[in-house]
Amino acid sequence: METWLPVIIQLISGAAGGNIAGSLLKDQSLGTVGNSIAGIVGGGIGGVILNAVGVAVSGGSIDVGSIVGSVAGGGVGGAVLMIIVGIIKKAIGK
């Protein structure tokens, strides 16, 4: 379970980040479910990117730094992906 905790935190943070971005940027919002799905995917991608650049957010131990890194990576990744998908959806809809 200890190795899955950072991933779970990233996915939940991603959903929250996607919904926060959707509430702030109404014209890119995908709705609550769409924002959550894009945020979850973005949260997972954000965690993978942080691991790839050497920021150890899932190093096996649970400490405050690991949790903060997981929350930040997931939240930012979720928000960014939601915004990108929202912009693409808006451009296609024109």
Short mmCIF file of the C-alpha atoms (twelve columns), coordinates in Angstrom:
data_MODEL
# 
_entry.id   MODEL 
# 
loop_
_atom_site.group_PDB 
_atom_site.id 
_atom_site.type_symbol 
_atom_site.label_atom_id 
_atom_site.label_alt_id 
_atom_site.label_comp_id 
_atom_site.label_asym_id 
_atom_site.label_seq_id 
_atom_site.Cartn_x 
_atom_site.Cartn_y 
_atom_site.Cartn_z 
_atom_site.pdbx_PDB_model_num 
ATOM 1  C CA . MET A 1  0.000   0.000  0.000   1 
ATOM 2  C CA . GLU A 2  2.879   2.316  0.727   1 
ATOM 3  C CA . THR A 3  3.974   2.363  -2.909  1 
ATOM 4  C CA . TRP A 4  0.451   3.155  -4.117  1 
ATOM 5  C CA . LEU A 5  -0.161  6.069  -1.736  1 
ATOM 6  C CA . PRO A 6  1.706   8.702  -3.820  1 
ATOM 7  C CA . VAL A 7  -0.138  7.579  -6.960  1 
ATOM 8  C CA . ILE A 8  -3.511  7.781  -5.207  1 
ATOM 9  C CA . ILE A 9  -2.635  11.243 -3.873  1 
ATOM 10 C CA . GLN A 10 -1.609  12.378 -7.377  1 
ATOM 11 C CA . LEU A 11 -4.853  11.157 -8.925  1 
ATOM 12 C CA . ILE A 12 -7.042  12.766 -6.255  1 
ATOM 13 C CA . SER A 13 -5.025  15.996 -6.458  1 
ATOM 14 C CA . GLY A 14 -5.337  15.893 -10.231 1 
ATOM 15 C CA . ALA A 15 -9.128  15.653 -10.005 1 
ATOM 16 C CA . ALA A 16 -9.162  18.579 -7.577  1 
ATOM 17 C CA . GLY A 17 -6.791  20.595 -9.778  1 
ATOM 18 C CA . GLY A 18 -8.913  19.937 -12.861 1 
ATOM 19 C CA . ASN A 19 -12.074 21.063 -11.088 1 
ATOM 20 C CA . ILE A 20 -10.421 24.162 -9.629  1 
ATOM 21 C CA . ALA A 21 -9.105  25.146 -13.052 1 
ATOM 22 C CA . GLY A 22 -12.539 24.483 -14.558 1 
ATOM 23 C CA . SER A 23 -14.225 26.723 -12.006 1 
ATOM 24 C CA . LEU A 24 -11.718 29.512 -12.628 1 
ATOM 25 C CA . LEU A 25 -11.781 29.237 -16.425 1 
ATOM 26 C CA . LYS A 26 -15.453 28.830 -17.268 1 
ATOM 27 C CA . ASP A 27 -14.934 28.952 -21.051 1 
ATOM 28 C CA . GLN A 28 -12.522 25.964 -20.953 1 
ATOM 29 C CA . SER A 29 -14.535 23.985 -18.399 1 
ATOM 30 C CA . LEU A 30 -15.560 20.467 -19.389 1 
ATOM 31 C CA . GLY A 31 -18.176 20.117 -16.653 1 
ATOM 32 C CA . THR A 32 -17.565 18.490 -13.299 1 
ATOM 33 C CA . VAL A 33 -17.174 14.949 -14.633 1 
ATOM 34 C CA . GLY A 34 -15.026 16.026 -17.599 1 
ATOM 35 C CA . ASN A 35 -12.831 18.217 -15.396 1 
ATOM 36 C CA . SER A 36 -12.409 15.321 -12.960 1 
ATOM 37 C CA . ILE A 37 -11.493 12.808 -15.667 1 
ATOM 38 C CA . ALA A 38 -9.026  15.182 -17.355 1 
ATOM 39 C CA . GLY A 39 -7.628  16.053 -13.924 1 
ATOM 40 C CA . ILE A 40 -7.144  12.417 -12.927 1 
ATOM 41 C CA . VAL A 41 -5.308  11.658 -16.177 1 
ATOM 42 C CA . GLY A 42 -3.275  14.865 -15.845 1 
ATOM 43 C CA . GLY A 43 -2.452  14.062 -12.226 1 
ATOM 44 C CA . GLY A 44 -1.046  10.699 -13.268 1 
ATOM 45 C CA . ILE A 45 0.937   12.280 -16.084 1 
ATOM 46 C CA . GLY A 46 2.213   14.996 -13.739 1 
ATOM 47 C CA . GLY A 47 3.525   12.351 -11.343 1 
ATOM 48 C CA . VAL A 48 5.261   10.486 -14.168 1 
ATOM 49 C CA . ILE A 49 6.886   13.698 -15.405 1 
ATOM 50 C CA . LEU A 50 8.129   14.586 -11.906 1 
ATOM 51 C CA . ASN A 51 9.648   11.122 -11.543 1 
ATOM 52 C CA . ALA A 52 11.248  11.411 -14.996 1 
ATOM 53 C CA . VAL A 53 12.973  14.699 -14.165 1 
ATOM 54 C CA . GLY A 54 14.302  13.273 -10.929 1 
ATOM 55 C CA . VAL A 55 11.872  14.584 -8.334  1 
ATOM 56 C CA . ALA A 56 11.260  11.504 -6.221  1 
ATOM 57 C CA . VAL A 57 7.619   11.696 -5.212  1 
ATOM 58 C CA . SER A 58 7.194   7.944  -4.857  1 
ATOM 59 C CA . GLY A 59 10.469  6.913  -3.350  1 
ATOM 60 C CA . GLY A 60 8.888   4.269  -1.157  1 
ATOM 61 C CA . SER A 61 8.867   6.230  2.072   1 
ATOM 62 C CA . ILE A 62 6.002   8.368  3.227   1 
ATOM 63 C CA . ASP A 63 7.180   11.748 4.406   1 
ATOM 64 C CA . VAL A 64 5.894   15.303 4.170   1 
ATOM 65 C CA . GLY A 65 8.070   16.121 1.161   1 
ATOM 66 C CA . SER A 66 6.769   13.129 -0.753  1 
ATOM 67 C CA . ILE A 67 3.155   13.990 0.015   1 
ATOM 68 C CA . VAL A 68 3.594   17.661 -0.900  1 
ATOM 69 C CA . GLY A 69 5.326   16.657 -4.141  1 
ATOM 70 C CA . SER A 70 2.501   14.273 -4.998  1 
ATOM 71 C CA . VAL A 71 -0.165  16.893 -4.285  1 
ATOM 72 C CA . ALA A 72 1.659   19.574 -6.279  1 
ATOM 73 C CA . GLY A 73 2.460   17.337 -9.235  1 
ATOM 74 C CA . GLY A 74 -1.032  15.905 -9.371  1 
ATOM 75 C CA . GLY A 75 -2.825  19.219 -8.936  1 
ATOM 76 C CA . VAL A 76 -0.762  21.110 -11.472 1 
ATOM 77 C CA . GLY A 77 -0.810  18.226 -13.949 1 
ATOM 78 C CA . GLY A 78 -4.574  17.916 -13.624 1 
ATOM 79 C CA . ALA A 79 -5.159  21.625 -14.094 1 
ATOM 80 C CA . VAL A 80 -2.838  21.871 -17.095 1 
ATOM 81 C CA . LEU A 81 -4.368  18.888 -18.892 1 
ATOM 82 C CA . MET A 82 -7.905  20.135 -18.223 1 
ATOM 83 C CA . ILE A 83 -7.014  23.536 -19.696 1 
ATOM 84 C CA . ILE A 84 -5.381  21.950 -22.757 1 
ATOM 85 C CA . VAL A 85 -8.383  19.691 -23.387 1 
ATOM 86 C CA . GLY A 86 -10.749 22.639 -22.851 1 
ATOM 87 C CA . ILE A 87 -8.870  24.772 -25.383 1 
ATOM 88 C CA . ILE A 88 -8.860  21.957 -27.934 1 
ATOM 89 C CA . LYS A 89 -12.579 21.298 -27.389 1 
ATOM 90 C CA . LYS A 90 -13.359 24.990 -27.813 1 
ATOM 91 C CA . ALA A 91 -11.256 25.216 -31.006 1 
ATOM 92 C CA . ILE A 92 -12.948 22.162 -32.520 1 
ATOM 93 C CA . GLY A 93 -16.392 23.487 -31.623 1 
ATOM 94 C CA . LYS A 94 -15.954 26.659 -33.691 1 
# 
